[in-house]
Every structure is written in C-alpha cells, then in structure tokens.
Amino acid sequence: MLQFLMLCMYKTLSEVQCNKHFSVSRCLPGQTLPNSIKSSYKKGHWTEFMGRVMNYIGDQEVSPDEVRSVMETIPFTTGMTDLLTFISTNKNTIDCIVISDSNTMFIDWILHAAGLQAAVDQIFTNPAKVNELGYMEVQCYHSHECDRCPVNLCKRKVLELFLAEQSDGGVEYGRIFYVGDGGNDLCPAFSLRGHDIVMPRKGYTLEKLLAKLEGQEDKTSLRARVLAWSTGSDILEELITSMQS
C-alpha cells in the first residue's frame, strides 16, 4: 500500500511566538523577560538561549507545572487539529513525524493536552527535563557539520537518517510532505525527491527563502514541488488529493 510521510514542525502545529514575546514568557511576573536575557540570543544558538530562559524562570520560582499550564493554552494553528485527527485515523497509510528546534517537554505537553499524540509517530527535538533543583533544562539534540543549520540541529541529517532506518525496515514512502515555516527548514527541503512536496507557510521565512531560489543555480538542487499554505485545511486538502490519485 502506498505510504505517505508527513513532517510537521512544532511552530506550524501551534501558534507559538518564537520571537521577543514568545509564549513561555507569559508564565513570568509581568509576562516578559528582562532585556539582559532577550539581548543574549545569538542566531543559530536558540537552544543555549532557551537554557538561559529556563534558568531565569526557575530563579523566579515559577514551577514547571505553571509553565505547562501556560503552554497547554496555546491554540493550534487553524485547521491543524483537523489535519492531525485525519492522520490519526489513517495510520495504515500515513506516518507523521515532528522535527523541531523546540524541546521534548513543550511538544509533549501540547500534543497530550489536545489528545493528538496518537497522530505523531516520532518526535526529533532537543531533550528537556526537570533537574534536581526543580528547574527545567534543555540540551542540544545532536552535533553536526552543516553550515546551513543551527549548531544544535540539522533537520536534513535527522530526516535522511530516519528515511534510511525506515528503508532498512522495509518502509518506503511514495510521497513526503514537508510542512514548515522557519529558516532551518530549507536545508532538509533539498533532500526531497521530485514527487515530494515542500509546504512553506505563507508569509514566513521558509517561503521567502524558497522564493529567493527562483532563477538561481541552487534552484536546480531543489527537486520537490513547492506548495504554500495558510491553514492546516490547505495541507489536509493536498494530502487527501494525493491519497486519491
């Protein structure tokens, strides 16, 4: 039977604000981080930055349970619940994995709160835990030599390793849907095949980067079809069309 692989990124699943006012700060007194923490972020070093954020949250005596209660209120992107529900009821033909620069705790909390964890087969993200002091802490997912990606995670390396392991187990995917929005979603898009689909979110970084490839020599190395989306319903419609073809 024809198999489909859906790759969803954490920020595309829920409306997480990963900028100066990102959602986790809502659990803090005043619902904001001090400028000393905000200004410490360096491009490509998000995980180290989140480590400092989590340490600051602990210093403010905000418990992990309080953080969890805030994270669980983050709404899913419009139509994404319908998409994940459809995937949950079609596991005989669709595998779904998440490759994310977030962390294990945040993703698990959101999926379980929505009752949608059954839709996702595997999650590849930075490991996080509550340490002996009661503070949350996060570690880098892996090390790599890719100069396109953040130091803690190359999504292309993760994707290619996953596909190789699946192939060794006899699983071959007829089509891959890569759904993303960030700059670190460009690198894995280059590993997709001609009949796969890379789906950038409209108005976000990935769409802009893909648009810049038009007319450039690098464009020839991007084989997948590009199809932008605004809601999870757009993705679901394309998935159903592919399943019926």
N, C-alpha and C positions, 0 to 999 in steps of 0.2 A: 504494500500500500504506500502511496506517495506520502512522504513525510515533510512537514514544514517546521522550520525553526524560527521562532520569534524572539528577537533580542530587544528588551526594553531597558532603558536607562532609568535610574531612580528619579531623576528630576522630571522625566516625562510622565511617570506614573502619577505623581502628586505635585501639587503646586508649591514646591519648596523654593524659597527665595535664597539662592546661594550668592548673595552679594552683601553689601554693608549692613543690610537689615534682614539677614537670613533668619529663618523661623525659630531656631533654637534660642535666640536671644529673648524671645517672648517669655521665657521662664524666669528671667532675671529681674531684680528690682529695677524699675524704670524701663524695663523691656529693651535695653540696649547695652552694647559693650562699650567699655572705655576706649577712647581714641588710641591709647597705647597698645591695645590688643588689635583693634581694627587696622592700624597702620603697620602691624608686624607681618602682614601677609606678603609673600613673595610669589610671583607667578610660577606655577609648576610645583609649589610646595604646600598644597592645600591641606594635606594630612597633618603636617607639622603644625600648621596654623590651627587646625581643629583640636590638636592636642593642647595647645595653649588655651583655647576657648574652654575646653572641658575642664582644665585645671582651674581656670578662673571661676567657672560655675561651681566647682567644688569648694573653692575658697569662700564663695558667697553662701555656703551652706544650703545650696539647692540640691536636693536629692535626685538620684537617677529616676525615681518614680515620678517626681514632679516634672522632669524633662519628658519622660514618656507620656504623661498625660497631655502635655502640650503637643508633642509630635503626633499623637493619635487624633488630634482635632484638625490636622492639615487636610484640606479637601483633596480628593483625587481630581486630576485633570478631567475636564468634561469628556464624557464618553469612555473613559478608561476603565471604569468599573464594568461596563457592558462588554468591553473587549476581553478583560480578564475572566469574566464569567463565561463567555463563549469559549475561551481557551480551556477553562476548567472542564467543560462538558464535552470537549473534543480531544482529550488527551491521547486517543488512539492514533491521531494524525498530526497533532501539534505538540512540539516541545517548546518550552519558554524558559529562557534564562535571563538573568539580570547581571550586567557587568557595570559596576558603579564605583565612582570615586567617593562615595559616602562611607558608610560603615555597617557592620552586621546588625548592631542594635537598632539603629534608626529604621532600617529596611524591614527587619523582622517585626518591629513594633507596629509599623503602618500596615503591613500586609495582614497581620493577625487581627488588628483592630477592625479591619474591613472584612475579615473572614475570607480573604482571597489568596491565602498562602498556597492552596492546592493548585493554583494556576501556574506557579513558578517551580520548575524542576530543580534548578540550581541557582545559587547567588554567588557571584565572584566580587568581593569587595574587601575593603580594609577591615581586619578583625578588630573588634572592640569588646571591652569588658568593664566590669566594675572592680576596681582593685581593693586591696585590703584596707585602704583608708576610706572606702566608700565613694571614691572619685571615679568617674568614667575616664577611660583612656583608650586611645586608638593607635594602631600600628600600621605601617605600610604593608600593602598586600604582597608585593614582591620587589625584587630588583631587576633591572633590565638595562639594555644599552641603546634603546630607541631615543633618538634626539627629538622626535616629534612630540613625545608624551611627557606628562608629569613624572617626577622621579619615582613615585610610589606605584605607578600602574600604567602598563601599556595594554590597552584593550585589544589591540591586534594580536599580541602574544597570547593573551588569555583565550581569545576566540579560536585562533589556529590550533592551540593545544587541545581545547575542548573538541573541536571537529576531528582532530586526529584520534583522540581517545574514543569518540563515538564511532568512527570508521573502523577502528580496531575491534569494536564490539559488534560490528555488523550493521550499524545505523548510518545510512546515507540520506541527506536531506535534498529533496527535489527543489526546494526554494528556501532561501533565507531572507527574512525581513529584518533589516537592521533599523530600529527606531531610536533616534537620538536627537540631541539638540546642542551639545557642547563642542568646544574646540577639540577635546580629546576623543571625539567620536569620528574624526576624519581619518585617522591612521587605520583603524580596522576596516573602514569602508573600502580601502584599497585592496583588501584581501578577498572581497566578494567576487562572485562569478557574474558572467553576463546575464544570466537569467535570475539573479538575485535582485533585491530591491533595497536601496538605502533610502530611508524615510526621514528627512530632516524636518524639524518643527519650524513652521513658518515664522519668520522674524527673528530667529535665534541664530547663534554663532555658526552652527554646522551648515545651515542653509547658505549663509553668507560666504563661508569658505568654499563650499561646493560651487557657488556661482562664480567665484574668482577663478576657478579652474577652467571655465569655458574659454576656449581659444588658446590655452596654454599647453605646452608639451605634456605636463603632468596629467592632463585630462585623459590621455590615451591609456594611462595605467588604472583609471577608474572604469571598470567594466560594468558595474551594476547600474540598473536603471534608477534614476532619481525621481522620487515622488514625494512632494512636500505634504505636510498635514497640519491641521489646526486642532482637531479633536480626536479622541480615541475612536469615534464613529467613522472618521475617514480611514483609519487604519483597519478597522473591522470590515468595512466595505471592500477594501482591496484584498484582504485575507479571504473573505468569502468568495469573491470573484475568482481568485486563484484556485481555491479548492474545487470550484465548479467547472473549471476549464480542463 
